[in-house]
Structures are given as C-alpha cells and as structure tokens.
Amino acid sequence: MSYKKAKDILPSELLELIQEYVDGEYIYIPRSEDNKKSWGSNTSTRRELNIRNSNIYTDYLSGIDINTLSVKYYLSSKSIQRIILKEKKIKNSI
C-alpha cells in the first residue's frame, strides 16, 4: 500500500469536509466490497503455505513425530497439530 496525497486525488470540497474530521491525521480508506481481494491473491504465499502444510502431513504420515516436525518447520507443536487435523479433513473429504 502506498500513500497518496489527498489534495492530488480528491476534489477540494471533499478534502475540506474530511479535514473537519481528521485535520492532518492519517486515515485508512478500505476497498469497496466490489474491489476486495482474497488474502494471498497478489502473491504466491497461499500456494506456498498449502504446499508446506501438505508436506507436513505427508511427513507425519511417514512416521515423523510432532516435535520433530515442529523443529523442522519452525512452528509450534500446536500449529503442527492444527495443520495435521486440517489436512486430514481435506484428504478425507476428497
């Protein structure tokens, strides 16, 4: 996200109205519902996490214990357990 100068993009009447409420402050204007993007849609992060989680589940099924997986993937044991349960549900629903 980059900052834009309000005086460069807003009509002066609207800028004056906004200044009545937040003169000189930073504000965040969220995207409209029509323009919202789902998390990870602009990057490969979601895909990479899905691959990592699938690998964790595969490792678990091959006999690697949760504590070892926790060290290997730099995650807490609780996170590993959560990922395993989620992957198990995904695999069982297919």
N, CA, C and O atoms as a GROMACS GRO file, in nm:
protein
  376
    1MET      N    1   0.085  -0.117   0.000
    1MET     CA    2   0.000   0.000   0.000
    1MET      C    3   0.089   0.122   0.000
    1MET      O    4   0.185   0.130   0.077
    2SER      N    5   0.058   0.216  -0.085
    2SER     CA    6   0.134   0.340  -0.088
    2SER      C    7   0.042   0.456  -0.053
    2SER      O    8  -0.079   0.450  -0.073
    3TYR      N    9   0.102   0.560  -0.001
    3TYR     CA   10   0.026   0.678   0.036
    3TYR      C   11   0.008   0.768  -0.085
    3TYR      O   12   0.097   0.782  -0.168
    4LYS      N   13  -0.108   0.828  -0.093
    4LYS     CA   14  -0.138   0.926  -0.197
    4LYS      C   15  -0.172   1.058  -0.127
    4LYS      O   16  -0.227   1.058  -0.017
    5LYS      N   17  -0.138   1.168  -0.191
    5LYS     CA   18  -0.172   1.298  -0.136
    5LYS      C   19  -0.318   1.326  -0.167
    5LYS      O   20  -0.359   1.326  -0.283
    6ALA      N   21  -0.396   1.350  -0.062
    6ALA     CA   22  -0.539   1.373  -0.079
    6ALA      C   23  -0.566   1.491  -0.170
    6ALA      O   24  -0.660   1.489  -0.249
    7LYS      N   25  -0.484   1.595  -0.160
    7LYS     CA   26  -0.507   1.714  -0.242
    7LYS      C   27  -0.488   1.686  -0.391
    7LYS      O   28  -0.538   1.759  -0.476
    8ASP      N   29  -0.414   1.578  -0.422
    8ASP     CA   30  -0.391   1.542  -0.562
    8ASP      C   31  -0.502   1.455  -0.621
    8ASP      O   32  -0.515   1.446  -0.743
    9ILE      N   33  -0.582   1.392  -0.535
    9ILE     CA   34  -0.683   1.299  -0.589
    9ILE      C   35  -0.827   1.331  -0.550
    9ILE      O   36  -0.920   1.281  -0.614
   10LEU      N   37  -0.847   1.414  -0.448
   10LEU     CA   38  -0.983   1.444  -0.404
   10LEU      C   39  -1.024   1.584  -0.446
   10LEU      O   40  -0.940   1.674  -0.452
   11PRO      N   41  -1.152   1.604  -0.475
   11PRO     CA   42  -1.200   1.740  -0.503
   11PRO      C   43  -1.181   1.827  -0.378
   11PRO      O   44  -1.190   1.777  -0.266
   12SER      N   45  -1.155   1.954  -0.396
   12SER     CA   46  -1.126   2.043  -0.283
   12SER      C   47  -1.241   2.047  -0.182
   12SER      O   48  -1.217   2.058  -0.062
   13GLU      N   49  -1.366   2.038  -0.229
   13GLU     CA   50  -1.481   2.040  -0.137
   13GLU      C   51  -1.478   1.918  -0.046
   13GLU      O   52  -1.504   1.929   0.074
   14LEU      N   53  -1.447   1.803  -0.102
   14LEU     CA   54  -1.441   1.680  -0.023
   14LEU      C   55  -1.324   1.684   0.074
   14LEU      O   56  -1.337   1.642   0.189
   15LEU      N   57  -1.211   1.734   0.029
   15LEU     CA   58  -1.093   1.746   0.115
   15LEU      C   59  -1.122   1.836   0.234
   15LEU      O   60  -1.085   1.803   0.347
   16GLU      N   61  -1.189   1.948   0.212
   16GLU     CA   62  -1.224   2.039   0.322
   16GLU      C   63  -1.319   1.971   0.420
   16GLU      O   64  -1.306   1.989   0.541
   17LEU      N   65  -1.412   1.893   0.370
   17LEU     CA   66  -1.505   1.821   0.457
   17LEU      C   67  -1.432   1.718   0.542
   17LEU      O   68  -1.458   1.706   0.662
   18ILE      N   69  -1.341   1.644   0.481
   18ILE     CA   70  -1.263   1.544   0.555
   18ILE      C   71  -1.177   1.613   0.661
   18ILE      O   72  -1.162   1.561   0.771
   19GLN      N   73  -1.120   1.728   0.628
   19GLN     CA   74  -1.035   1.800   0.723
   19GLN      C   75  -1.111   1.843   0.847
   19GLN      O   76  -1.050   1.863   0.952
   20GLU      N   77  -1.241   1.858   0.837
   20GLU     CA   78  -1.321   1.890   0.956
   20GLU      C   79  -1.316   1.777   1.059
   20GLU      O   80  -1.330   1.800   1.178
   21TYR      N   81  -1.294   1.655   1.011
   21TYR     CA   82  -1.293   1.538   1.099
   21TYR      C   83  -1.152   1.493   1.136
   21TYR      O   84  -1.127   1.455   1.250
   22VAL      N   85  -1.061   1.497   1.041
   22VAL     CA   86  -0.926   1.443   1.064
   22VAL      C   87  -0.820   1.535   1.004
   22VAL      O   88  -0.747   1.495   0.913
   23ASP      N   89  -0.811   1.654   1.054
   23ASP     CA   90  -0.718   1.752   1.001
   23ASP      C   91  -0.574   1.711   1.031
   23ASP      O   92  -0.532   1.709   1.147
   24GLY      N   93  -0.498   1.679   0.926
   24GLY     CA   94  -0.356   1.645   0.941
   24GLY      C   95  -0.328   1.506   0.992
   24GLY      O   96  -0.213   1.475   1.023
   25GLU      N   97  -0.426   1.420   1.003
   25GLU     CA   98  -0.408   1.283   1.052
   25GLU      C   99  -0.405   1.186   0.935
   25GLU      O  100  -0.452   1.216   0.825
   26TYR      N  101  -0.348   1.069   0.960
   26TYR     CA  102  -0.352   0.962   0.861
   26TYR      C  103  -0.482   0.884   0.878
   26TYR      O  104  -0.523   0.855   0.991
   27ILE      N  105  -0.546   0.852   0.768
   27ILE     CA  106  -0.664   0.766   0.774
   27ILE      C  107  -0.649   0.656   0.670
   27ILE      O  108  -0.581   0.672   0.568
   28TYR      N  109  -0.715   0.545   0.696
   28TYR     CA  110  -0.716   0.434   0.602
   28TYR      C  111  -0.855   0.427   0.541
   28TYR      O  112  -0.955   0.426   0.613
   29ILE      N  113  -0.862   0.423   0.412
   29ILE     CA  114  -0.989   0.410   0.342
   29ILE      C  115  -0.991   0.270   0.280
   29ILE      O  116  -0.918   0.244   0.185
   30PRO      N  117  -1.075   0.182   0.334
   30PRO     CA  118  -1.076   0.044   0.283
   30PRO      C  119  -1.132   0.034   0.142
   30PRO      O  120  -1.204   0.123   0.096
   31ARG      N  121  -1.099  -0.075   0.076
   31ARG     CA  122  -1.152  -0.101  -0.057
   31ARG      C  123  -1.302  -0.122  -0.048
   31ARG      O  124  -1.354  -0.167   0.054
   32SER      N  125  -1.371  -0.091  -0.156
   32SER     CA  126  -1.514  -0.121  -0.162
   32SER      C  127  -1.530  -0.272  -0.174
   32SER      O  128  -1.438  -0.342  -0.216
   33GLU      N  129  -1.645  -0.322  -0.137
   33GLU     CA  130  -1.670  -0.466  -0.140
   33GLU      C  131  -1.644  -0.526  -0.278
   33GLU      O  132  -1.598  -0.639  -0.290
   34ASP      N  133  -1.674  -0.450  -0.382
   34ASP     CA  134  -1.658  -0.499  -0.519
   34ASP      C  135  -1.511  -0.517  -0.557
   34ASP      O  136  -1.480  -0.597  -0.645
   35ASN      N  137  -1.421  -0.444  -0.493
   35ASN     CA  138  -1.279  -0.448  -0.528
   35ASN      C  139  -1.193  -0.529  -0.431
   35ASN      O  140  -1.072  -0.538  -0.449
   36LYS      N  141  -1.255  -0.588  -0.330
   36LYS     CA  142  -1.177  -0.664  -0.231
   36LYS      C  143  -1.116  -0.788  -0.295
   36LYS      O  144  -1.178  -0.854  -0.378
   37LYS      N  145  -0.994  -0.818  -0.252
   37LYS     CA  146  -0.925  -0.936  -0.299
   37LYS      C  147  -0.906  -1.031  -0.182
   37LYS      O  148  -0.890  -0.986  -0.068
   38SER      N  149  -0.908  -1.158  -0.208
   38SER     CA  150  -0.888  -1.254  -0.100
   38SER      C  151  -0.741  -1.256  -0.059
   38SER      O  152  -0.653  -1.220  -0.137
   39TRP      N  153  -0.717  -1.297   0.064
   39TRP     CA  154  -0.582  -1.298   0.118
   39TRP      C  155  -0.492  -1.386   0.032
   39TRP      O  156  -0.528  -1.498  -0.004
   40GLY      N  157  -0.375  -1.334   0.000
   40GLY     CA  158  -0.277  -1.410  -0.075
   40GLY      C  159  -0.299  -1.413  -0.225
   40GLY      O  160  -0.225  -1.481  -0.297
   41SER      N  161  -0.398  -1.341  -0.274
   41SER     CA  162  -0.425  -1.345  -0.418
   41SER      C  163  -0.322  -1.268  -0.501
   41SER      O  164  -0.309  -1.293  -0.621
   42ASN      N  165  -0.250  -1.177  -0.439
   42ASN     CA  166  -0.149  -1.100  -0.512
   42ASN      C  167  -0.010  -1.162  -0.506
   42ASN      O  168   0.081  -1.120  -0.578
   43THR      N  169   0.008  -1.262  -0.422
   43THR     CA  170   0.139  -1.324  -0.405
   43THR      C  171   0.126  -1.476  -0.412
   43THR      O  172   0.016  -1.529  -0.427
   44SER      N  173   0.237  -1.544  -0.400
   44SER     CA  174   0.234  -1.691  -0.401
   44SER      C  175   0.230  -1.749  -0.260
   44SER      O  176   0.246  -1.870  -0.242
   45THR      N  177   0.210  -1.664  -0.160
   45THR     CA  178   0.213  -1.709  -0.021
   45THR      C  179   0.112  -1.818   0.009
   45THR      O  180   0.146  -1.918   0.073
   46ARG      N  181  -0.010  -1.801  -0.037
   46ARG     CA  182  -0.114  -1.901  -0.010
   46ARG      C  183  -0.075  -2.037  -0.068
   46ARG      O  184  -0.090  -2.140  -0.002
   47ARG      N  185  -0.026  -2.037  -0.192
   47ARG     CA  186   0.015  -2.161  -0.257
   47ARG      C  187   0.132  -2.225  -0.181
   47ARG      O  188   0.134  -2.346  -0.160
   48GLU      N  189   0.228  -2.144  -0.140
   48GLU     CA  190   0.345  -2.195  -0.067
   48GLU      C  191   0.304  -2.255   0.067
   48GLU      O  192   0.358  -2.358   0.107
   49LEU      N  193   0.210  -2.191   0.137
   49LEU     CA  194   0.163  -2.246   0.264
   49LEU      C  195   0.087  -2.377   0.244
   49LEU      O  196   0.098  -2.469   0.325
   50ASN      N  197   0.009  -2.384   0.138
   50ASN     CA  198  -0.063  -2.510   0.109
   50ASN      C  199   0.035  -2.623   0.081
   50ASN      O  200   0.014  -2.737   0.124
   51ILE      N  201   0.141  -2.593   0.008
   51ILE     CA  202   0.244  -2.695  -0.020
   51ILE      C  203   0.314  -2.736   0.108
   51ILE      O  204   0.333  -2.855   0.134
   52ARG      N  205   0.352  -2.636   0.190
   52ARG     CA  206   0.418  -2.666   0.318
   52ARG      C  207   0.328  -2.752   0.406
   52ARG      O  208   0.375  -2.851   0.463
   53ASN      N  209   0.201  -2.717   0.416
   53ASN     CA  210   0.109  -2.793   0.501
   53ASN      C  211   0.090  -2.936   0.450
   53ASN      O  212   0.081  -3.030   0.529
   54SER      N  213   0.085  -2.951   0.320
   54SER     CA  214   0.074  -3.084   0.262
   54SER      C  215   0.200  -3.166   0.292
   54SER      O  216   0.192  -3.285   0.322
   55ASN      N  217   0.315  -3.102   0.285
   55ASN     CA  218   0.442  -3.169   0.319
   55ASN      C  219   0.446  -3.210   0.466
   55ASN      O  220   0.495  -3.318   0.499
   56ILE      N  221   0.395  -3.124   0.552
   56ILE     CA  222   0.390  -3.157   0.696
   56ILE      C  223   0.305  -3.281   0.716
   56ILE      O  224   0.344  -3.372   0.790
   57TYR      N  225   0.190  -3.286   0.652
   57TYR     CA  226   0.100  -3.400   0.667
   57TYR      C  227   0.164  -3.528   0.611
   57TYR      O  228   0.153  -3.634   0.672
   58THR      N  229   0.230  -3.516   0.497
   58THR     CA  230   0.298  -3.631   0.438
   58THR      C  231   0.408  -3.682   0.531
   58THR      O  232   0.422  -3.802   0.551
   59ASP      N  233   0.486  -3.590   0.586
   59ASP     CA  234   0.590  -3.628   0.682
   59ASP      C  235   0.531  -3.696   0.804
   59ASP      O  236   0.585  -3.795   0.852
   60TYR      N  237   0.419  -3.644   0.852
   60TYR     CA  238   0.353  -3.702   0.968
   60TYR      C  239   0.307  -3.845   0.938
   60TYR      O  240   0.326  -3.935   1.019
   61LEU      N  241   0.248  -3.863   0.821
   61LEU     CA  242   0.201  -3.997   0.782
   61LEU      C  243   0.318  -4.095   0.765
   61LEU      O  244   0.301  -4.216   0.782
   62SER      N  245   0.436  -4.043   0.731
   62SER     CA  246   0.551  -4.130   0.714
   62SER      C  247   0.617  -4.165   0.847
   62SER      O  248   0.716  -4.238   0.850
   63GLY      N  249   0.562  -4.111   0.957
   63GLY     CA  250   0.611  -4.151   1.089
   63GLY      C  251   0.690  -4.047   1.166
   63GLY      O  252   0.737  -4.075   1.276
   64ILE      N  253   0.706  -3.929   1.112
   64ILE     CA  254   0.780  -3.825   1.184
   64ILE      C  255   0.688  -3.767   1.292
   64ILE      O  256   0.574  -3.730   1.264
   65ASP      N  257   0.740  -3.760   1.415
   65ASP     CA  258   0.656  -3.714   1.526
   65ASP      C  259   0.639  -3.562   1.525
   65ASP      O  260   0.713  -3.490   1.457
   66ILE      N  261   0.542  -3.516   1.600
   66ILE     CA  262   0.504  -3.374   1.600
   66ILE      C  263   0.617  -3.285   1.648
   66ILE      O  264   0.638  -3.177   1.591
   67ASN      N  265   0.691  -3.327   1.750
   67ASN     CA  266   0.802  -3.244   1.800
   67ASN      C  267   0.910  -3.226   1.694
   67ASN      O  268   0.965  -3.116   1.679
   68THR      N  269   0.941  -3.331   1.621
   68THR     CA  270   1.041  -3.322   1.514
   68THR      C  271   0.992  -3.231   1.402
   68THR      O  272   1.068  -3.151   1.348
   69LEU      N  273   0.863  -3.244   1.366
   69LEU     CA  274   0.805  -3.157   1.264
   69LEU      C  275   0.807  -3.011   1.308
   69LEU      O  276   0.830  -2.920   1.228
   70SER      N  277   0.784  -2.990   1.436
   70SER     CA  278   0.787  -2.855   1.491
   70SER      C  279   0.924  -2.790   1.472
   70SER      O  280   0.933  -2.673   1.436
   71VAL      N  281   1.028  -2.866   1.497
   71VAL     CA  282   1.164  -2.815   1.478
   71VAL      C  283   1.195  -2.797   1.330
   71VAL      O  284   1.251  -2.696   1.290
   72LYS      N  285   1.158  -2.895   1.250
   72LYS     CA  286   1.188  -2.892   1.107
   72LYS      C  287   1.123  -2.773   1.036
   72LYS      O  288   1.186  -2.710   0.951
   73TYR      N  289   0.997  -2.741   1.071
   73TYR     CA  290   0.924  -2.636   1.002
   73TYR      C  291   0.917  -2.505   1.082
   73TYR      O  292   0.848  -2.411   1.041
   74TYR      N  293   0.986  -2.499   1.193
   74TYR     CA  294   0.991  -2.378   1.276
   74TYR      C  295   0.852  -2.331   1.318
   74TYR      O  296   0.820  -2.212   1.313
   75LEU      N  297   0.771  -2.426   1.361
   75LEU     CA  298   0.636  -2.397   1.407
   75LEU      C  299   0.615  -2.459   1.544
   75LEU      O  300   0.688  -2.551   1.582
   76SER      N  301   0.517  -2.410   1.619
   76SER     CA  302   0.486  -2.469   1.748
   76SER      C  303   0.420  -2.605   1.728
   76SER      O  304   0.366  -2.635   1.622
   77SER      N  305   0.424  -2.686   1.832
   77SER     CA  306   0.359  -2.816   1.826
   77SER      C  307   0.209  -2.801   1.801
   77SER      O  308   0.149  -2.879   1.727
   78LYS      N  309   0.149  -2.700   1.864
   78LYS     CA  310   0.006  -2.675   1.844
   78LYS      C  311  -0.024  -2.642   1.697
   78LYS      O  312  -0.124  -2.687   1.642
   79SER      N  313   0.063  -2.563   1.634
   79SER     CA  314   0.043  -2.530   1.493
   79SER      C  315   0.054  -2.654   1.406
   79SER      O  316  -0.025  -2.672   1.313
   80ILE      N  317   0.149  -2.739   1.436
   80ILE     CA  318   0.165  -2.864   1.361
   80ILE      C  319   0.040  -2.950   1.378
   80ILE      O  320  -0.009  -3.007   1.280
   81GLN      N  321  -0.011  -2.961   1.501
   81GLN     CA  322  -0.131  -3.039   1.525
   81GLN      C  323  -0.250  -2.983   1.447
   81GLN      O  324  -0.328  -3.058   1.388
   82ARG      N  325  -0.263  -2.851   1.447
   82ARG     CA  326  -0.373  -2.786   1.375
   82ARG      C  327  -0.363  -2.814   1.225
   82ARG      O  328  -0.464  -2.843   1.160
   83ILE      N  329  -0.243  -2.806   1.171
   83ILE     CA  330  -0.222  -2.830   1.028
   83ILE      C  331  -0.254  -2.976   0.995
   83ILE      O  332  -0.318  -3.004   0.893
   84ILE      N  333  -0.210  -3.067   1.078
   84ILE     CA  334  -0.235  -3.209   1.055
   84ILE      C  335  -0.385  -3.237   1.054
   84ILE      O  336  -0.436  -3.308   0.966
   85LEU      N  337  -0.457  -3.182   1.152
   85LEU     CA  338  -0.602  -3.203   1.156
   85LEU      C  339  -0.671  -3.144   1.034
   85LEU      O  340  -0.762  -3.206   0.978
   86LYS      N  341  -0.629  -3.026   0.994
   86LYS     CA  342  -0.689  -2.962   0.877
   86LYS      C  343  -0.661  -3.043   0.750
   86LYS      O  344  -0.752  -3.067   0.671
   87GLU      N  345  -0.536  -3.086   0.732
   87GLU     CA  346  -0.501  -3.166   0.615
   87GLU      C  347  -0.574  -3.299   0.615
   87GLU      O  348  -0.615  -3.348   0.509
   88LYS      N  349  -0.590  -3.356   0.731
   88LYS     CA  350  -0.661  -3.485   0.742
   88LYS      C  351  -0.806  -3.469   0.697
   88LYS      O  352  -0.860  -3.554   0.626
   89LYS      N  353  -0.869  -3.358   0.738
   89LYS     CA  354  -1.008  -3.331   0.697
   89LYS      C  355  -1.016  -3.310   0.546
   89LYS      O  356  -1.108  -3.359   0.481
   90ILE      N  357  -0.919  -3.238   0.493
   90ILE     CA  358  -0.917  -3.213   0.348
   90ILE      C  359  -0.902  -3.344   0.272
   90ILE      O  360  -0.975  -3.369   0.176
   91LYS      N  361  -0.808  -3.427   0.314
   91LYS     CA  362  -0.783  -3.554   0.244
   91LYS      C  363  -0.900  -3.650   0.257
   91LYS      O  364  -0.929  -3.725   0.164
   92ASN      N  365  -0.969  -3.649   0.372
   92ASN     CA  366  -1.082  -3.738   0.393
   92ASN      C  367  -1.207  -3.694   0.320
   92ASN      O  368  -1.296  -3.775   0.294
   93SER      N  369  -1.216  -3.564   0.286
   93SER     CA  370  -1.334  -3.515   0.216
   93SER      C  371  -1.326  -3.535   0.066
   93SER      O  372  -1.424  -3.514  -0.006
   94ILE      N  373  -1.209  -3.574   0.018
   94ILE     CA  374  -1.191  -3.593  -0.128
   94ILE      C  375  -1.244  -3.728  -0.171
   94ILE      O  376  -1.238  -3.762  -0.290
   0.00000   0.00000   0.00000
